């Protein structure tokens, strides 16, 4: 069985208070502004996954309740069919999802791939005697199964309210292999941003659950900015909600039209929410890019102006020297004229020196601006990865935890950090980025050289994929030839297994105390 590591980065809105609630709970809050603020909360879990053999028949796995619902249990049959996997699950002892907060109205079963992709397999409705059944299909062959509490059935990202996880049985069919994977969880309470409230809600047994899921989906979409950033989709969802309200108020005996309208409203609202989140992030990155580009353009303009002033000063100085020579030649004709000419020449020389001094001051200011930009870029990069200044440029260091041992495929954590680094470097298109790969002395020199080249190439290719100009990124492997620590112990060897980005260019100049250093 595969042991999956779930390092969950829960991208949630605000701090949202979490409270125990029952079916009669009400929640009251107010919007704080048109644009929600984001934060990141790290959560980790472990769960086992199975690589089910293609078309190998039926395999069974069990389910065990987590600390949030220890009494819950269940089992599932997984049938491998042509082109798909069919999952037939049954659960018991499920309590109302509103136990975890009034925003949670239902349960959803997920398939999690070893690479961390979460697939919504469908809604788990609590039935009679607190038992539930669900049959679903997935195109994944290797996956784990979990059940989470959610505000509505159409969510695309699991919450961290995990109530059930699959457990491997003695007769579970499948191959075993140790892997690491990551998937994102919505933080508990993350559906309620700080300072935002829903209208008071009281669950009515005469109305189907889908009605309240639709209200949840629409309000959550609004809280994440969908009304502003995905207006067309949000308005469509709102119209569907009005239609659903009409069915509810009309008291129709046949609940099918109400449920169909409510489910369509849920799906449309979830689409609007996802569009809004993406557009908010695009606006933020565009603003940062524009600010950095404006600062760089201003620095370059000042440097160009300083060069023109210096050139004019040199021209004026040359003219002053010519005037002084002519004055000396005229001295032979008239002592008085010569004295007057010398006085004029001295005045011109003084003026030329003053202009030269002003040009030097302008040049110094340009150097100061470059130093400020270098410091700003260093601080931005250092928030993501360790960054130090050197004569060769800013050196961004990445340890060997970015790769599996002996491999050069980037881990998810490495891709996440490099994506953020790329977002910063895009704002400095004139800079050069040299990617260097290094290894310890374990293994042959040829193997280490090839591994270092492949790792450096993998980092370069990923930066280019994220939008960094291909012409500005180079890659080189140095094998084990440049250790920064002793290879006689594991701590030293770990330091030596690294990838470094050397960021340089005229736009950020050089440090004031720069000296020629090694490739480290």
C-alpha positions as CSV (number, residue, x, y, z in Angstrom):
1,X,0.0,0.0,0.0
2,X,1.2,3.5,-0.7
3,X,1.8,5.8,2.3
4,X,0.7,9.3,1.2
5,X,2.0,12.4,3.0
6,X,-0.7,15.1,3.0
7,X,1.1,18.4,3.5
8,X,-2.0,20.6,3.3
9,X,-1.6,24.3,2.6
10,X,-5.1,25.4,3.5
11,X,-5.8,28.6,1.5
12,X,-8.6,30.1,3.6
13,X,-10.4,33.4,3.8
14,X,-9.9,35.3,7.1
15,X,-9.8,33.6,10.5
16,X,-13.5,32.6,10.5
17,X,-14.6,31.5,14.0
18,X,-15.3,27.8,14.4
19,X,-18.0,26.8,16.8
20,X,-20.1,23.7,17.6
21,X,-23.6,24.0,16.3
22,X,-26.8,21.9,15.8
23,X,-29.5,21.9,13.2
24,X,-31.0,25.1,14.6
25,X,-27.8,27.1,14.5
26,X,-27.8,30.7,13.2
27,X,-24.7,32.7,12.0
28,X,-24.6,36.6,11.8
29,X,-21.7,38.6,10.2
30,X,-21.1,41.6,7.9
31,X,-18.9,42.1,4.7
32,X,-15.6,43.8,5.5
33,X,-14.8,45.0,1.9
34,X,-15.0,44.1,-1.8
35,X,-11.7,42.2,-1.9
36,X,-11.0,39.3,0.6
37,X,-7.6,38.9,2.1
38,X,-5.8,35.5,1.9
39,X,-3.6,33.7,4.4
40,X,-1.9,30.3,4.4
41,X,-2.3,27.6,7.2
42,X,-0.2,24.5,7.1
43,X,-1.8,21.2,8.0
44,X,-0.4,17.7,7.6
45,X,-2.0,14.2,7.6
46,X,-1.0,10.7,6.6
47,X,-3.2,8.1,4.9
48,X,-2.6,4.9,2.9
49,X,-3.3,4.5,-0.8
50,X,-3.6,1.5,-3.1
51,X,-2.4,1.0,-6.6
52,X,-5.3,-1.2,-7.8
53,X,-4.3,-3.6,-10.6
54,X,-5.8,-2.8,-14.0
55,X,-8.9,-5.0,-14.5
56,X,-8.0,-7.3,-11.6
57,X,-11.6,-7.7,-10.2
58,X,-12.9,-6.6,-6.8
59,X,-10.7,-5.3,-3.9
60,X,-12.1,-4.2,-0.5
61,X,-10.8,-1.5,1.8
62,X,-12.2,-0.4,5.2
63,X,-12.9,3.1,6.6
64,X,-12.1,4.4,10.1
65,X,-13.3,7.5,11.8
66,X,-10.7,10.2,12.6
67,X,-10.4,12.1,15.9
68,X,-13.2,14.4,14.7
69,X,-15.7,11.5,14.5
70,X,-14.1,8.3,16.0
71,X,-17.4,6.4,16.0
72,X,-17.8,6.6,12.2
73,X,-16.9,3.5,10.1
74,X,-17.5,1.9,6.7
75,X,-16.1,-0.2,3.9
76,X,-15.8,0.0,0.1
77,X,-15.5,-2.3,-2.9
78,X,-13.3,-1.2,-5.7
79,X,-13.9,-2.8,-9.1
80,X,-11.3,-2.4,-11.8
81,X,-13.1,-2.1,-15.1
82,X,-12.1,-1.1,-18.6
83,X,-11.0,2.5,-18.5
84,X,-12.3,3.2,-15.0
85,X,-12.5,2.3,-11.4
86,X,-15.9,1.8,-9.7
87,X,-16.1,2.5,-6.0
88,X,-19.1,1.2,-4.0
89,X,-18.9,2.6,-0.5
90,X,-21.1,2.2,2.6
91,X,-20.7,4.2,5.8
92,X,-22.1,4.0,9.3
93,X,-22.5,6.2,12.5
94,X,-22.2,9.5,10.6
95,X,-23.6,12.4,12.7
96,X,-24.9,15.6,11.3
97,X,-22.2,17.7,9.5
98,X,-23.5,20.8,11.2
99,X,-21.7,19.5,14.3
100,X,-18.5,21.1,12.9
101,X,-20.1,24.5,12.1
102,X,-23.2,25.9,10.6
103,X,-21.5,26.3,7.2
104,X,-21.1,22.5,6.9
105,X,-24.2,20.9,5.5
106,X,-23.1,17.6,3.8
107,X,-20.3,15.1,3.4
108,X,-18.2,14.5,0.2
109,X,-16.1,11.4,-0.6
110,X,-12.7,12.1,-2.3
111,X,-10.1,10.1,-4.2
112,X,-6.6,11.4,-3.6
113,X,-3.8,10.6,-6.1
114,X,-0.2,10.0,-5.0
115,X,0.6,13.4,-6.7
116,X,-1.9,15.2,-4.5
117,X,-4.8,15.6,-7.0
118,X,-8.2,15.5,-5.2
119,X,-11.2,14.3,-7.2
120,X,-14.7,14.8,-5.9
121,X,-16.5,11.4,-6.1
122,X,-19.8,12.6,-4.9
123,X,-22.1,13.6,-2.0
124,X,-22.5,11.3,1.0
125,X,-26.0,11.9,2.4
126,X,-26.7,10.8,6.0
127,X,-29.5,8.2,5.8
128,X,-31.6,6.2,8.2
129,X,-29.8,4.8,11.3
130,X,-26.9,7.2,10.4
131,X,-25.9,5.0,7.5
132,X,-25.1,6.1,3.9
133,X,-24.2,4.5,0.6
134,X,-22.4,6.0,-2.5
135,X,-21.4,4.5,-5.8
136,X,-18.9,6.5,-8.0
137,X,-16.3,6.1,-10.7
138,X,-12.8,7.6,-11.2
139,X,-10.1,7.4,-13.9
140,X,-7.4,7.2,-11.2
141,X,-5.8,3.8,-10.7
142,X,-3.7,4.5,-7.5
143,X,-5.6,6.5,-4.9
144,X,-6.6,6.9,-1.3
145,X,-10.2,7.5,-0.1
146,X,-11.3,10.1,2.5
147,X,-14.6,11.7,3.5
148,X,-14.9,15.4,4.5
149,X,-17.6,17.7,5.8
150,X,-18.4,20.5,3.2
151,X,-20.8,23.4,2.8
152,X,-22.1,22.0,-0.4
153,X,-21.6,19.0,-2.8
154,X,-19.9,20.8,-5.7
155,X,-16.7,21.9,-4.0
156,X,-13.4,21.4,-5.9
157,X,-11.1,21.4,-2.9
158,X,-11.6,19.3,0.3
159,X,-11.9,20.9,3.7
160,X,-9.7,19.8,6.5
161,X,-12.7,18.5,8.4
162,X,-11.7,14.9,7.5
163,X,-14.1,12.5,9.3
164,X,-13.2,9.2,7.6
165,X,-10.1,7.7,6.0
166,X,-9.6,4.4,4.2
167,X,-7.7,1.6,6.0
168,X,-6.0,-1.3,4.3
169,X,-7.5,-4.8,5.0
170,X,-5.6,-8.0,5.1
171,X,-7.2,-9.1,1.7
172,X,-6.9,-5.7,0.0
173,X,-5.5,-6.2,-3.5
174,X,-2.8,-3.8,-4.8
175,X,0.9,-3.1,-5.0
176,X,2.8,-1.5,-2.2
177,X,5.2,1.4,-2.7
178,X,6.3,4.3,-0.5
179,X,5.5,7.7,-2.0
180,X,5.0,11.2,-0.8
181,X,2.2,13.4,-2.0
182,X,0.5,16.7,-1.1
183,X,-2.9,18.1,-1.5
184,X,-4.6,21.3,-0.4
185,X,-7.3,21.4,2.3
186,X,-9.7,24.3,3.0
187,X,-9.0,25.3,6.6
188,X,-11.7,24.6,9.2
189,X,-13.9,27.7,9.4
190,X,-12.4,29.1,6.2
191,X,-15.8,29.4,4.6
192,X,-16.6,32.3,6.9
193,X,-14.2,35.3,6.4
194,X,-13.5,37.5,9.4
195,X,-16.2,40.2,9.7
196,X,-18.5,38.5,7.2
197,X,-21.9,37.0,8.2
198,X,-24.6,35.1,6.5
199,X,-28.3,36.0,7.0
200,X,-29.7,34.0,9.9
201,X,-30.4,30.4,8.7
202,X,-32.7,27.9,10.3
203,X,-32.8,24.4,8.8
204,X,-36.3,23.4,7.9
205,X,-37.1,19.7,7.7
206,X,-39.7,20.5,5.0
207,X,-37.1,21.7,2.6
208,X,-34.4,19.4,1.0
209,X,-30.8,19.7,1.9
210,X,-29.9,20.9,-1.6
211,X,-31.8,24.2,-0.9
212,X,-29.4,25.1,2.0
213,X,-26.4,23.9,0.0
214,X,-27.3,26.4,-2.7
215,X,-27.6,29.2,-0.2
216,X,-24.2,28.3,1.3
217,X,-22.6,28.1,-2.2
218,X,-23.9,31.5,-3.2
219,X,-22.9,33.3,0.0
220,X,-19.4,31.7,0.0
221,X,-18.9,32.8,-3.6
222,X,-19.9,36.4,-2.6
223,X,-17.6,36.4,0.4
224,X,-14.7,35.5,-1.9
225,X,-15.4,38.4,-4.3
226,X,-17.4,36.6,-7.0
227,X,-19.9,39.4,-7.3
228,X,-17.1,41.8,-8.4
229,X,-14.6,39.5,-10.1
230,X,-16.9,36.9,-11.7
231,X,-20.0,39.1,-12.0
232,X,-21.7,37.3,-14.9
233,X,-21.4,33.8,-13.4
234,X,-22.4,35.1,-10.0
235,X,-25.5,36.8,-11.3
236,X,-26.5,33.6,-13.1
237,X,-26.1,31.7,-9.8
238,X,-28.2,34.4,-8.0
239,X,-31.0,34.1,-10.6
240,X,-31.0,30.3,-10.1
241,X,-31.2,30.9,-6.4
242,X,-34.3,33.1,-6.9
243,X,-35.9,30.4,-8.9
244,X,-35.1,27.9,-6.1
245,X,-36.6,30.3,-3.6
246,X,-39.7,30.5,-5.7
247,X,-40.1,26.7,-5.6
248,X,-39.6,26.7,-1.8
249,X,-42.1,29.5,-1.1
250,X,-44.6,28.0,-3.5
251,X,-44.7,24.8,-1.4
252,X,-44.7,22.5,-4.4
253,X,-45.5,18.9,-3.6
254,X,-43.0,17.6,-6.2
255,X,-39.6,18.5,-4.8
256,X,-37.7,17.5,-8.0
257,X,-37.8,20.9,-9.8
258,X,-36.6,22.6,-6.5
259,X,-33.7,20.1,-6.1
260,X,-32.6,20.4,-9.8
261,X,-32.6,24.2,-9.6
262,X,-30.7,24.2,-6.3
263,X,-28.0,21.8,-7.6
264,X,-27.5,23.9,-10.7
265,X,-27.2,27.0,-8.4
266,X,-24.5,25.2,-6.3
267,X,-22.4,24.3,-9.4
268,X,-22.7,27.8,-10.9
269,X,-21.8,29.5,-7.6
270,X,-18.8,27.2,-7.2
271,X,-17.6,28.1,-10.7
272,X,-18.0,31.8,-9.9
273,X,-16.0,31.4,-6.7
274,X,-13.1,29.7,-8.5
275,X,-13.1,32.3,-11.2
276,X,-13.0,35.1,-8.6
277,X,-10.1,33.6,-6.7
278,X,-8.1,33.2,-9.8
279,X,-8.8,36.8,-11.0
280,X,-8.0,38.3,-7.6
281,X,-4.6,36.6,-7.8
282,X,-4.1,37.8,-11.3
283,X,-4.8,41.4,-10.3
284,X,-2.4,41.1,-7.4
285,X,0.4,39.8,-9.5
286,X,-0.2,42.4,-12.2
287,X,0.0,45.2,-9.7
288,X,3.3,43.9,-8.3
289,X,4.7,43.4,-11.8
290,X,3.8,47.0,-12.8
291,X,5.2,48.5,-9.6
292,X,8.5,46.7,-10.1
293,X,8.7,47.6,-13.8
294,X,8.0,51.3,-13.1
295,X,10.8,51.3,-10.5
296,X,13.2,49.7,-12.9
297,X,12.3,52.0,-15.7
298,X,12.8,55.1,-13.5
299,X,16.2,53.8,-12.4
300,X,17.3,53.2,-16.0
301,X,16.1,56.7,-17.0
302,X,18.1,58.3,-14.2
303,X,21.2,56.4,-15.2
304,X,20.8,57.4,-18.9
305,X,20.3,61.1,-17.9
306,X,23.4,60.9,-15.7
307,X,25.4,59.6,-18.6
308,X,24.3,62.5,-20.9
309,X,25.1,65.1,-18.2
310,X,28.6,63.6,-17.8
311,X,29.2,63.6,-21.5
312,X,28.1,67.3,-21.7
313,X,30.5,68.1,-18.8
314,X,33.4,66.5,-20.6
315,X,32.6,68.5,-23.7
316,X,32.4,71.7,-21.7
317,X,35.7,70.9,-20.0
318,X,37.4,70.3,-23.4
319,X,36.0,73.7,-24.7
320,X,37.3,75.4,-21.5
321,X,40.8,74.0,-22.1
322,X,40.7,75.2,-25.7
323,X,39.7,78.7,-24.6
324,X,42.6,78.7,-22.0
325,X,45.1,77.8,-24.7
326,X,43.9,80.6,-27.0
327,X,44.1,83.0,-24.1
328,X,47.7,82.0,-23.5
329,X,48.5,82.6,-27.2
330,X,46.9,86.1,-27.1
331,X,49.1,87.0,-24.1
332,X,52.0,87.7,-26.4
333,X,50.0,90.5,-28.1
334,X,48.7,92.3,-25.1
335,X,49.4,91.9,-21.4
336,X,46.1,93.4,-20.5
337,X,44.2,91.2,-23.0
338,X,46.1,88.2,-21.8
339,X,45.1,88.8,-18.2
340,X,41.5,89.3,-19.2
341,X,41.6,86.1,-21.3
342,X,43.2,84.1,-18.4
343,X,40.5,85.4,-16.0
344,X,37.7,84.3,-18.5
345,X,39.4,80.9,-19.0
346,X,39.5,80.3,-15.2
347,X,35.9,81.2,-14.9
348,X,35.0,78.7,-17.7
349,X,37.2,76.0,-16.0
350,X,35.4,76.6,-12.7
351,X,32.0,76.2,-14.5
352,X,33.2,73.0,-16.1
353,X,34.3,71.6,-12.8
354,X,30.9,72.5,-11.2
355,X,29.1,70.7,-14.1
356,X,31.4,67.7,-13.7
357,X,30.6,67.6,-10.0
358,X,26.9,67.7,-10.6
359,X,27.3,64.9,-13.2
360,X,29.2,62.8,-10.6
361,X,26.4,63.4,-8.1
362,X,23.8,62.2,-10.6
363,X,25.9,59.1,-11.3
364,X,26.2,58.4,-7.6
365,X,22.4,58.6,-7.2
366,X,22.0,56.1,-10.1
367,X,24.3,53.7,-8.2
368,X,22.3,54.3,-5.0
369,X,19.1,53.4,-6.9
370,X,20.7,50.2,-8.2
371,X,21.8,49.3,-4.7
372,X,18.2,49.9,-3.4
373,X,16.7,47.7,-6.1
374,X,19.3,45.0,-5.3
375,X,18.4,45.1,-1.6
376,X,14.6,45.0,-2.5
377,X,15.1,42.0,-4.7
378,X,17.2,40.3,-2.1
379,X,14.5,40.8,0.6
380,X,11.8,39.5,-1.8
381,X,13.7,36.3,-2.6
382,X,14.9,35.8,1.0
383,X,11.2,35.5,2.1
384,X,11.0,32.3,-0.1
385,X,14.5,30.8,-0.1
386,X,17.8,31.7,1.7
387,X,19.5,34.5,-0.4
388,X,22.9,36.1,0.1
389,X,24.8,38.8,-1.7
390,X,28.1,38.2,-3.5
391,X,30.3,39.8,-6.1
392,X,28.7,37.5,-8.7
393,X,25.2,38.6,-7.8
394,X,22.4,37.5,-5.5
395,X,22.8,33.8,-4.7
396,X,19.5,31.9,-4.0
397,X,20.2,28.6,-2.3
398,X,18.0,25.5,-2.5
399,X,18.8,22.3,-0.6
400,X,18.5,18.7,-1.8
401,X,15.1,18.3,-0.3
402,X,13.8,19.6,-3.6
403,X,14.5,16.3,-5.3
404,X,14.2,12.6,-4.4
405,X,17.5,10.9,-3.8
406,X,19.4,10.3,-7.0
407,X,16.6,11.9,-9.1
408,X,16.1,15.3,-10.7
409,X,12.3,15.5,-10.9
410,X,11.2,18.5,-8.8
411,X,9.0,17.7,-5.7
412,X,5.7,19.6,-5.3
413,X,7.3,21.7,-2.5
414,X,10.1,22.7,-4.8
415,X,7.7,23.7,-7.6
416,X,5.7,25.8,-5.2
417,X,8.8,27.8,-4.0
418,X,10.2,28.1,-7.6
419,X,6.8,29.4,-8.8
420,X,7.0,32.2,-6.2
421,X,10.6,32.9,-7.2
422,X,9.6,33.1,-10.9
423,X,6.8,35.5,-10.0
424,X,9.4,37.9,-8.6
425,X,12.0,37.5,-11.4
426,X,9.4,38.2,-14.1
427,X,9.4,41.8,-12.8
428,X,13.1,42.1,-13.6
429,X,13.4,41.0,-17.3
430,X,16.8,42.6,-17.8
431,X,18.5,40.3,-15.2
432,X,20.4,37.1,-15.8
433,X,19.8,33.9,-13.8
434,X,22.5,31.3,-13.8
435,X,21.3,27.9,-12.3
436,X,24.1,25.8,-10.8
437,X,23.7,22.2,-9.7
438,X,26.0,20.6,-7.0
439,X,26.2,17.1,-5.4
440,X,28.1,15.3,-2.6
441,X,30.9,12.8,-3.3
442,X,28.6,9.7,-2.9
443,X,28.7,7.7,-6.2
444,X,31.0,8.2,-9.2
445,X,32.2,11.5,-10.6
446,X,30.4,11.0,-13.9
447,X,27.1,10.1,-12.3
448,X,27.3,13.1,-10.0
449,X,28.2,15.4,-12.9
450,X,25.2,14.1,-14.9
451,X,22.9,14.4,-11.9
452,X,23.9,18.0,-11.2
453,X,23.4,19.0,-14.8
454,X,19.9,17.4,-14.9
455,X,18.9,19.0,-11.6
456,X,20.1,22.5,-12.8
457,X,18.3,21.9,-16.1
458,X,15.1,20.9,-14.3
459,X,15.1,24.1,-12.3
460,X,15.9,26.2,-15.4
461,X,13.0,24.6,-17.4
462,X,10.5,25.1,-14.6
463,X,11.4,28.8,-14.3
464,X,10.9,29.3,-18.1
465,X,7.5,27.4,-17.8
466,X,6.5,29.9,-15.1
467,X,7.2,32.9,-17.4
468,X,10.8,33.8,-16.9
469,X,12.5,34.7,-20.3
470,X,14.3,31.7,-21.7
471,X,17.1,33.9,-23.0
472,X,17.9,35.1,-19.5
473,X,18.2,31.7,-17.8
474,X,21.2,29.4,-18.1
475,X,22.0,26.1,-16.3
476,X,25.3,24.3,-15.5
477,X,26.2,21.3,-13.4
478,X,29.4,21.2,-11.3
479,X,29.0,17.7,-9.8
480,X,30.9,17.2,-6.6
481,X,33.8,19.5,-7.5
482,X,32.8,22.5,-5.4
483,X,31.8,21.3,-1.9
484,X,30.8,23.9,0.7
485,X,31.2,21.5,3.7
486,X,32.9,18.3,4.6
487,X,31.7,15.1,2.8
488,X,32.8,13.0,5.8
489,X,29.4,13.3,7.6
490,X,25.8,13.3,6.5
491,X,25.2,17.0,7.6
492,X,28.1,18.1,5.4
493,X,26.9,16.0,2.4
494,X,23.4,17.4,2.7
495,X,24.9,21.0,2.5
496,X,26.8,20.0,-0.6
497,X,23.7,18.6,-2.4
498,X,22.2,21.9,-3.5
499,X,21.0,24.0,-6.4
500,X,21.9,27.8,-6.5
501,X,20.4,30.6,-8.6
502,X,22.9,33.5,-9.3
503,X,20.9,36.6,-10.1
504,X,22.9,39.4,-11.7
505,X,22.7,42.3,-14.1
506,X,23.4,46.0,-14.5
507,X,19.9,47.0,-13.2
508,X,20.9,45.9,-9.7
509,X,24.6,46.8,-9.9
510,X,27.2,45.2,-7.6
511,X,27.6,45.4,-3.8
512,X,29.9,48.2,-2.6
513,X,32.4,45.8,-1.0
514,X,32.3,43.3,-3.9
515,X,35.4,41.1,-4.4
516,X,36.0,38.3,-6.9
517,X,34.8,35.1,-5.2
518,X,34.6,31.4,-5.9
519,X,31.7,29.7,-7.7
520,X,30.1,28.9,-4.3
